[in-house]
């Protein structure tokens, strides 16, 4: 079973990588994905969004603190826990040579950028309501897919990370996390 899943993931990864190659040839698209990848480092885009919402829109720093704490806990759980269980090698050690990125210290599976993106988008939706959900999930998709685009993750790492982040986010909201982020 494990071999069959690995074979399927390998085929999926190769197909997605080949489909991304024509887009990699376009400098403007490459710039967007390089920026998105960097913005996702250390969940900085999500912390920044949380701070902006807390200071400017919601005006409740307690909500911002809880949001940041959730993001930090998710990051530690994925990067120091889940990734150590799988230890999957990355498609490259430094990413595609056309895009300078920070060299990750953790294994490839699941993508931490994808996990944190979908986790944060779920929490932001619980915090701010459904009208903002398309924006939060759009940002999550761009940040997550940037990792396969710049070849620092396999596409299957990104898909698994998105599914994991969404699941953990929904569980966190269901377990009472939404109450800590709302009035």
C-alpha positions as CSV (number, residue, x, y, z in Angstrom):
1,X,0.0,0.0,0.0
2,X,2.8,2.4,0.9
3,X,4.6,1.7,-2.4
4,X,1.4,2.3,-4.3
5,X,0.8,5.7,-2.6
6,X,4.4,6.6,-3.2
7,X,4.1,5.7,-6.9
8,X,0.9,7.6,-7.3
9,X,2.4,10.7,-5.6
10,X,5.5,10.5,-7.8
11,X,3.4,10.5,-11.0
12,X,1.3,13.3,-9.6
13,X,4.3,15.4,-8.7
14,X,6.0,14.9,-12.1
15,X,2.8,15.9,-13.9
16,X,2.3,19.0,-11.8
17,X,6.0,20.0,-12.1
18,X,5.8,19.6,-15.9
19,X,2.7,21.7,-16.1
20,X,4.3,24.5,-14.0
21,X,7.4,24.7,-16.3
22,X,5.9,27.0,-18.9
23,X,4.8,29.3,-16.2
24,X,8.3,29.3,-14.7
25,X,9.6,30.8,-17.9
26,X,7.5,34.0,-17.3
27,X,9.5,36.3,-15.1
28,X,6.4,38.2,-13.8
29,X,4.8,35.0,-12.6
30,X,8.0,33.9,-11.0
31,X,8.2,37.2,-9.1
32,X,4.8,36.7,-7.7
33,X,5.5,33.1,-6.5
34,X,8.9,34.0,-5.1
35,X,7.3,36.9,-3.1
36,X,4.5,34.6,-1.9
37,X,7.0,32.0,-0.8
38,X,9.0,34.5,1.1
39,X,5.9,36.0,2.7
40,X,5.0,32.6,3.9
41,X,8.3,32.0,5.7
42,X,7.7,31.8,9.4
43,X,4.0,32.5,8.7
44,X,4.9,36.2,8.5
45,X,2.1,37.0,6.0
46,X,-0.5,35.5,8.4
47,X,1.0,37.3,11.5
48,X,0.9,40.5,9.6
49,X,-2.7,40.1,8.5
50,X,-3.6,39.2,12.1
51,X,-1.9,42.3,13.4
52,X,-3.6,44.5,10.8
53,X,-7.0,43.1,11.6
54,X,-6.5,43.3,15.4
55,X,-5.1,46.9,15.3
56,X,-7.2,48.5,12.5
57,X,-10.4,46.5,12.0
58,X,-11.3,44.5,15.1
59,X,-9.4,46.7,17.5
60,X,-9.1,43.9,20.0
61,X,-5.5,42.9,20.7
62,X,-6.6,39.9,22.7
63,X,-8.0,38.4,19.4
64,X,-4.7,39.2,17.7
65,X,-2.7,37.5,20.5
66,X,-4.8,34.4,20.3
67,X,-4.6,34.2,16.5
68,X,-0.8,34.6,16.7
69,X,-0.6,31.9,19.4
70,X,-2.6,29.5,17.3
71,X,-0.4,30.1,14.3
72,X,2.8,29.6,16.4
73,X,1.4,26.4,18.0
74,X,0.4,25.0,14.5
75,X,3.9,25.8,13.2
76,X,5.7,24.0,16.0
77,X,3.3,21.0,15.8
78,X,3.9,20.6,12.0
79,X,7.6,21.5,11.8
80,X,8.8,19.8,14.9
81,X,6.3,17.0,15.0
82,X,4.6,15.9,11.8
83,X,7.5,16.5,9.5
84,X,9.8,14.4,11.7
85,X,7.5,11.5,11.2
86,X,7.8,11.5,7.4
87,X,11.3,12.8,6.6
88,X,10.6,13.1,2.9
89,X,13.4,14.6,0.8
90,X,12.7,17.7,-1.1
91,X,12.7,17.9,-4.9
92,X,15.8,20.2,-4.6
93,X,17.7,21.4,-1.6
94,X,17.7,25.0,-2.5
95,X,14.7,25.3,-4.9
96,X,14.8,26.2,-8.6
97,X,17.9,28.1,-9.4
98,X,15.9,30.9,-11.0
99,X,14.4,31.8,-7.6
100,X,16.5,32.5,-4.5
101,X,14.7,31.2,-1.4
102,X,15.6,30.4,2.2
103,X,16.9,26.8,2.5
104,X,14.4,24.9,4.7
105,X,15.8,22.9,7.6
106,X,12.8,20.5,7.8
107,X,11.7,17.7,5.6
108,X,9.4,18.1,2.7
109,X,6.2,16.5,3.8
110,X,3.8,18.2,4.5
111,X,4.4,21.7,3.2
112,X,4.5,24.0,6.2
113,X,3.6,27.0,4.0
114,X,0.4,25.1,2.8
115,X,-0.5,23.9,6.3
116,X,-0.1,27.3,8.0
117,X,-1.9,29.0,5.1
118,X,-5.0,26.9,5.2
119,X,-5.0,26.8,9.0
120,X,-4.7,30.6,9.1
121,X,-7.4,31.1,6.4
122,X,-9.8,28.9,8.5
123,X,-9.1,30.8,11.7
124,X,-9.4,34.2,9.9
125,X,-12.8,33.1,8.5
126,X,-13.9,32.1,12.0
127,X,-12.6,35.5,13.3
128,X,-13.9,37.8,10.6
129,X,-16.8,35.9,9.1
130,X,-17.5,34.4,5.7
131,X,-17.2,37.5,3.5
132,X,-13.4,37.5,3.9
133,X,-13.1,33.7,3.3
134,X,-12.4,34.0,-0.5
135,X,-9.5,36.4,0.1
136,X,-8.0,34.4,2.9
137,X,-8.1,31.1,1.0
138,X,-6.9,32.8,-2.2
139,X,-3.8,34.0,-0.3
140,X,-3.4,30.5,1.1
141,X,-3.5,28.9,-2.3
142,X,-1.0,31.3,-3.8
143,X,1.4,30.9,-0.9
144,X,1.0,27.1,-0.8
145,X,1.4,26.6,-4.6
146,X,4.4,28.9,-4.6
147,X,6.3,26.1,-2.9
148,X,5.8,23.7,-5.7
149,X,6.4,26.4,-8.3
150,X,9.9,27.2,-6.9
151,X,10.6,23.5,-6.5
152,X,11.2,23.5,-2.8
153,X,8.3,21.1,-2.3
154,X,6.6,18.3,-4.2
155,X,3.1,19.1,-5.3
156,X,1.8,16.3,-3.2
157,X,3.4,17.9,-0.1
158,X,1.4,21.1,-0.9
159,X,-1.9,19.2,-1.3
160,X,-1.3,17.2,1.9
161,X,-0.3,20.4,3.8
162,X,-3.4,22.2,2.6
163,X,-5.7,19.3,3.6
164,X,-3.9,19.0,7.0
165,X,-4.1,22.8,7.7
166,X,-7.8,22.9,6.8
167,X,-8.5,19.9,9.0
168,X,-6.5,21.2,12.0
169,X,-8.1,24.6,11.5
170,X,-11.6,23.2,11.5
171,X,-10.9,21.1,14.6
172,X,-9.4,24.2,16.4
173,X,-12.5,26.2,15.6
174,X,-14.8,23.4,16.6
175,X,-12.9,22.9,19.8
176,X,-13.6,26.5,20.9
177,X,-10.9,28.4,19.1
178,X,-13.6,30.5,17.3
179,X,-14.8,31.7,20.7
180,X,-11.3,33.1,21.5
181,X,-11.2,35.1,18.3
182,X,-14.7,36.6,18.4
183,X,-16.6,38.8,20.8
